[in-house]
């Protein structure tokens, strides 16, 4: 008789189990994330949606290792975050997690090329500037590499931020309202570049957005409400 079993399912790239997180002190302390259980597979694109204040951005920061939960377990790309001290976590993040924020977070005294290359140098890559130049060309900025952020439009600054996030070839790309500070046409361009980078590299993408149409482009839509994942995760239409 033929064995038709497919073997065990691969481990998820992102796994959260029993995650709780409160922020603030004393009377102002607020329970933000409540008993979060979530598994995200390698190469999945996840749209993270929910009302303002539901915990979307905080959950993204936990996945990226920028916030540590009060309780629960976070595993990303095979690493248990609880086992890493702050230095080890920063090194892990530099190599394996690309982050795109709404507000770009570029260093104003560095050129576009330096903004992309310096994090690669800090991660110990020998070809940092060559790789940074290739990444900037891939987002349409080959002729703007020596410009400073103040000399770039908002859309160009977000392209630099996206190039910086993708340059280490991360296992995971997280994006927090990446089109929030852009006009509609420019936002569409950034979205196309982001999804192209995800598809070409097999990167796991977690995207926080208020845009329902953008969320539906993902493989799955996960809804948060009052710090909890709603019971049914919606499968985006094919």
C-alpha positions in Angstrom: 0.0 0.0 0.0 1.4 3.4 -1.0 2.1 5.9 1.8 0.2 9.0 0.8 1.1 11.0 4.0 2.7 14.4 3.4 4.6 14.4 6.7 4.4 17.0 9.4 3.4 20.6 8.4 6.4 23.0 8.3 6.8 25.1 11.4 5.3 28.6 11.0 7.6 31.5 10.4 5.8 33.6 13.0 4.3 31.9 16.1 2.7 33.7 19.0 1.2 31.7 21.9 -0.6 33.2 24.9 0.9 36.7 24.3 -0.2 39.5 26.6 1.2 43.0 26.7 0.3 46.0 28.8 1.8 49.5 28.4 2.0 52.5 30.8 2.4 52.6 34.5 0.1 52.6 37.5 -3.4 53.9 36.9 -2.5 54.6 33.2 -1.4 51.0 32.5 -3.5 49.6 29.7 -3.8 45.9 28.7 -3.1 46.2 24.9 -2.7 42.6 23.7 -4.8 39.8 25.3 -4.0 36.1 25.0 -2.9 36.3 21.3 -2.4 32.9 19.6 -1.3 33.3 16.0 0.6 31.3 13.4 1.8 32.7 10.1 3.4 30.5 7.5 6.5 31.1 5.4 5.7 33.3 2.4 2.2 34.2 3.6 0.9 37.7 3.1 -1.2 38.8 6.1 -3.5 41.8 6.3 -3.8 42.9 9.9 -7.0 45.1 10.3 -9.2 46.4 13.1 -10.4 49.6 14.7 -8.0 52.3 15.9 -6.7 51.2 19.3 -7.3 47.5 18.8 -3.6 46.7 19.1 -2.6 46.2 15.5 0.6 48.2 15.6 1.6 46.8 19.0 1.2 43.3 17.7 3.4 44.2 14.7 6.1 45.5 17.1 5.9 42.3 19.1 6.4 40.3 15.9 9.4 42.5 15.0 11.0 42.2 18.4 10.6 45.9 19.2 8.2 45.2 22.1 8.5 42.3 24.5 5.3 40.8 25.8 4.6 40.5 29.5 3.7 36.8 29.1 3.5 34.2 26.3 5.9 33.0 23.7 7.1 34.6 20.4 9.0 32.6 17.9 10.1 34.2 14.6 12.1 32.4 11.9 13.1 29.7 14.3 14.2 32.1 17.1 12.6 32.2 20.5 12.6 35.9 21.4 12.6 35.1 25.1 16.0 33.4 24.8 17.6 36.5 23.2 19.0 39.5 25.1 18.6 43.0 23.7 21.8 42.9 21.7 21.1 39.5 20.2 17.5 40.5 19.4 18.8 43.6 17.6 21.2 41.5 15.6 18.5 39.0 14.7 16.2 41.8 13.7 18.8 43.4 11.5 19.3 40.2 9.5 15.8 38.7 9.5 13.1 41.4 9.9 12.5 44.2 7.5 10.3 47.1 8.8 8.4 49.8 7.0 6.8 52.5 9.0 4.2 55.1 8.1 6.7 57.9 8.9 9.8 56.7 6.9 12.3 57.0 9.8 15.2 57.9 7.6 18.3 59.5 9.0 18.3 63.1 7.7 22.1 63.5 7.7 22.6 60.5 5.5 22.0 60.1 1.8 19.5 57.5 0.4 22.4 55.2 -0.2 23.8 55.6 3.3 20.4 55.1 4.8 20.1 51.7 3.1 23.8 50.7 3.4 24.7 51.6 7.0 22.3 49.0 8.6 23.8 46.4 6.3 27.3 47.4 7.5 26.2 47.1 11.1 24.9 43.6 10.3 28.4 42.7 9.1 27.8 42.5 5.4 30.8 43.1 3.2 28.9 44.3 0.1 26.7 46.8 2.0 27.0 49.7 -0.4 26.8 47.6 -3.6 23.7 45.8 -2.3 22.1 49.1 -1.2 22.7 50.6 -4.7 21.0 47.5 -6.2 18.0 47.8 -3.9 17.5 51.5 -4.6 17.6 50.8 -8.3 15.0 48.1 -7.8 12.6 50.7 -6.3 13.2 53.2 -9.1 15.8 55.4 -7.3 19.0 54.7 -9.3 19.4 58.4 -10.0 18.6 59.6 -6.4 21.1 57.5 -4.4 23.2 60.6 -3.3 20.2 62.7 -2.4 19.3 63.4 1.3 15.8 62.8 2.6 14.9 66.5 2.6 15.7 66.5 -1.2 13.3 63.6 -1.8 9.5 63.5 -2.1 7.4 61.6 0.4 7.0 58.8 -2.1 10.7 58.7 -2.7 11.5 58.6 1.0 9.2 55.6 1.4 10.9 53.9 -1.5 14.2 54.4 0.4 12.6 52.9 3.5 11.3 49.9 1.5 14.7 49.4 -0.1 16.3 49.5 3.4 13.8 47.0 4.7 14.3 44.5 1.8 18.1 44.9 1.5 19.1 42.3 4.1 16.8 39.8 2.3 14.7 39.3 5.4 12.5 36.3 6.2 9.8 38.7 7.3 8.7 42.1 6.1 6.3 44.0 8.5 4.7 47.2 7.4 2.7 49.6 9.5 0.3 51.7 7.4 3.1 52.2 4.8 0.9 54.4 2.6 -0.6 56.5 5.4 1.5 59.6 4.6 1.2 59.4 0.9 -1.3 60.5 -1.8 -3.3 57.8 -3.4 -1.3 57.4 -6.6 2.0 57.3 -4.8 0.6 54.9 -2.2 -0.4 52.5 -5.0 3.2 52.6 -6.4 4.6 51.7 -2.9 2.1 48.9 -2.5 3.0 47.4 -5.9 6.7 47.5 -5.0 6.1 46.0 -1.6 4.0 43.1 -3.0 6.5 42.6 -5.8 9.3 42.3 -3.2 7.2 39.8 -1.2 6.4 37.7 -4.3 9.9 37.7 -5.8 11.7 36.8 -2.6 9.1 34.6 -0.8 9.2 36.9 2.1 6.5 36.6 4.8 4.6 39.9 4.8 2.5 41.3 7.7 0.7 44.5 6.8 -1.2 46.8 9.1 -3.7 48.8 7.2 -7.1 50.5 7.4 -7.5 50.0 3.6 -9.9 47.1 3.1 -9.0 46.8 -0.6 -5.3 46.6 0.3 -6.0 44.0 3.0 -7.9 41.8 0.5 -4.7 41.6 -1.6 -3.2 39.5 1.1 -3.6 35.7 1.5 -5.3 36.1 4.8 -7.0 38.9 6.7 -6.7 38.8 10.5 -8.9 41.1 12.5 -8.1 42.5 16.0 -10.7 44.0 18.3 -9.9 45.2 21.8 -6.6 43.5 21.8 -7.8 40.1 20.8 -7.7 38.2 17.5 -11.3 37.7 16.3 -12.2 34.0 16.2 -12.3 33.5 12.5 -9.4 34.6 10.3 -10.7 35.5 6.9 -9.2 33.9 3.9 -8.8 36.5 1.2 -10.5 35.7 -2.1 -8.5 34.2 -4.8 
